[in-house]
């Protein structure tokens, strides 16, 4: 079924089919997601650091992502947060040969320096994020831009960050969907399923999250009528999330895990269009 111009979205049918897909994928295939790395640690501080690293490197093939995150974690040892807290910020020999697409070992080192300094100054990445969340309402896009600006400001390379650093810490202000960043927020704020729920209280709520929009989720969202936009950008994420919010106001991206499995695992589209 293909959508005709002006045809309405059948929210009841959409909700029914999304709930079925959600039940099908609940608590399945954590091994297919970079979130698996954070679950290997018990300490919330380690989980936060590892999740931020894993989400930031979550681009490219699944096998490449897993290999790259594993290489960095091998350097950081059994407690990544503890390692950063005592690190003298000298170059890490284990990262010298590191390359993940266009992100180099030097980029990852500087990224880790920013995380270390943020933890030292604010206690956690969550506290730094909350400091920049000053919007009265709306989603987390503006707070995310502030969070990344504040992290960049902690770098001695802030005046001229490398391509790799800019990619690791993008800004929604450019109109980008910033999929990896919104994925990290999902992990931190939601408590259901595999999500970690480390950021609580204050203005942290799943209701403000945006759908992490990559090419795979965008293709599915267009197929079932959640967005008409041709680009997988911030506007497409907001449009799709707005429809999902009408189905689940308190937790609009509850369906992201199941939708993204279809793309990550290369499974055939099993969710038909819900526009007439």
N, C-alpha and C positions, 0 to 999 in steps of 0.2 A: 504494500500500500504506500502510495506517495501522497504527500500533503497537497491539497489544492489551495490556492491563494485565498486567504481569509478564513479557512476552515478552522473550527475551534479544536482546542486540545481536550481530549476526553480524560479529565483528571481522575475520575473513578477507575477507569480501565488502566490508566498509567500507574496509579497507586497499587492496584491489584497485581499488576505484572512485576513492578519493581519489588514489592514485598515478597513475591514468589522467588525472584532472583536472589534477594537478600537472604532468605531462608536457605536457599540452595548453597550459598557460598559462606554462610556464617561459620567462623572458626575453621576455615579450610585454606590450605596452601599458603601458610605464612612463609614457607621456604621460597615462594616466588616473589617476595617483596623485600626491599631494603630495610623495612622495619624489623626484619628478623634479627638484625645485628643488635638493636637496642634491647631485645628480649633476652639476650645472653648475659645481661648484667642485672644485679639486684638493687644496687644503689641508685636512687633517683637522679643523683648528680651525674653518674656515668651514663644513665639512660638518656638524659637530656643532651649531653655532649655528643654521644654516639648517634643519636637520632638526627641531630643537626648536621653532623658530618655526612651521614648516610643519605639524607634527603638532598643535601647540596650536591652530592656526586651522582644522584639518581638520573642520569641521562645516558643514552646509548643502550647497548644490548644488556640484558639481565646478567649474563655471565661476566661481562666486562665490569659492570657496576659492582658485583659481588667481589670480584678479584681486586678491584681498586680499593674498596672500603676495607677489605681484609688486610691489604698491604699497609694501609695507614694505621689500622688498629694494632697490627703486630709491632709497630714502632712505639705505640702509646702504652703497651703493656696491659696488665690485668685491671688497672683502674685508670681509664683515660682522663677523668676529671682530676684524680689525684696526681697524675703525671703532669698535667698542665699547671696545677697549683704550685708545683715546686720547680718547674722548668725554668732554666735561666735564659730561655729564648735564643740560645745559640742554634745554628743550623743543625738539623737532624740528619746524620749521615744516611740513615735508613730511607730517607725520602729523596735523596739526591737523584736516583734514577727514575723516580715516579713520573708517569705521564698517564693522564686519563683524557683522551681526546686532546683538547687544547689546554687543559689544566695541568700545570707542572708541579713538581715537588716544591718549588719555591712558592707557588701560589698557595698550596695547601699549608705550608709552614706559616705564611702570613695570615691565612685564615685562622689557624690554630692560635696564633698570637692574639688576634682580635678576641677570640673566645676566652682565652686566658685573662686578658685585661678586663673584659666585660664581667667575668666571674669575680675578679678581684675587686672591681669597683662597685658592683651591684649585687653580688652574691649568687646570681643565676642569670641565665639568658631570659627566663621568664620575667624576672624583675626589670630587666632592661626593656623588654618589650612593653610591659605594662606602663613604664614611665612615658613612652611615646604614644600611648593610646589615649588621645585627648578628644577624639570625636564624640559628639553627644549621642549619635546613633549611627546606624549603617554597619557595613561589614568591616573587615580588618585590613583593607587595602591601604588606607592612609597610615595606619599604625605599622604595617609591614614596611612601608617606605621609610618611616621614621626609624624603625629598628635597624634597617640596613644602613641608613645614613649614619646612625650612631656607631654602628660597628666599623664602618669605613673610617670614621673619624678617629678611631683608636689605632689606626695603622699609620706608620711613618710613610707609607706609600699612598696616603689618601689623596694627595694632589694629583697623582698620575697612576691610578691603579692599573694593573695589567689586565689584558683581556680575560684571563682566567679568573681573576678576582672579581671583575665586574660580572662575569657569568655566574660565579658562585653566590654572589649577593646582588641579585637584580632588583629593579624597582618597578612597582606597578605604575608609577607616574608616567612611564613610557608607553603605557597601554598594553604591556605584556601580561599574559595570564599568570606568569610567575608560578607555574605549576608546582615546582619542587618546594617553593616556599609555603604555598598553601597546603601542600601535603604535610610538611612539617607541623604546621598549625593544627591540622586535623589530628595528627598523632599526639600532640601536646594537650589538646583541649577536650577531645572526645574521650569517653571512658568505656564505651561499648566495644565488644569484640577485641581485636588486637591493639586498638589504640591505647595510649599510655595514660592519658588523663593526668599529667603532671602539673598543668597550670590550672589552678582553681581559684575561686573567690574573685572579688573585684568585678571587673567587666569581662572576665573570661566566660564565654558561653558558646555551646555548639550552634546556637541560633544565628550567630554572626559569621560563621564560616562560609567560605566560597568553595564551589566544586573545583578541585584541582584539574585544570583543563589542559590535557596534552592532545596530540593528534588522534590517539586512539579513542579517548573519551569524547573528543569533539565529533569524531565520525559517528559514534553511537548516539550522541546527543542530537545530532542533525537527523539521523535516521528515525528516531522516535519522536522528533518534533520539539525537543527542549530548546533548541536555538535555530535561528535561520541564518546566522552569520557564517560566512564562508571561511573566516580566519579563526584559529583557536586562540583568541586573545582575551583580555580582561572583560571586554563587553560581552563576549560569548559566555564566559564563566558566570557573569552576573545574570544574564538572561536565563541560562539553564538553572541556576540556583533559585531564581525567583519562582520558576515553575515548581521546583522541588519543595520550596518553602510553603507553597500552597497545599502540598500533600502532607508535609511534616514540618510545621512551623518551628518546633523546638529543636529540630535536628535535621536540617534540609539535606546534608550530605551523608546521611546514614547509608545511602545506596552506593557511595563511591567505591567501597571495597569490592562489591560484586561487579559493578560496571567495569572497573579497571582490570579485574581478572580476565575479562573477555579479551581485552587488548594485550595485556602482558603475556598471557598464555597463548595468544594467537588463535583463540577459539572462534568458531563460526558465530555470526550474529543470530541469536535465538530470541531476541526481544523485538517483536514486530512493531511497526509504526502505529501510533495511537491517534493520528489525525485522520479525519475522514478523507 
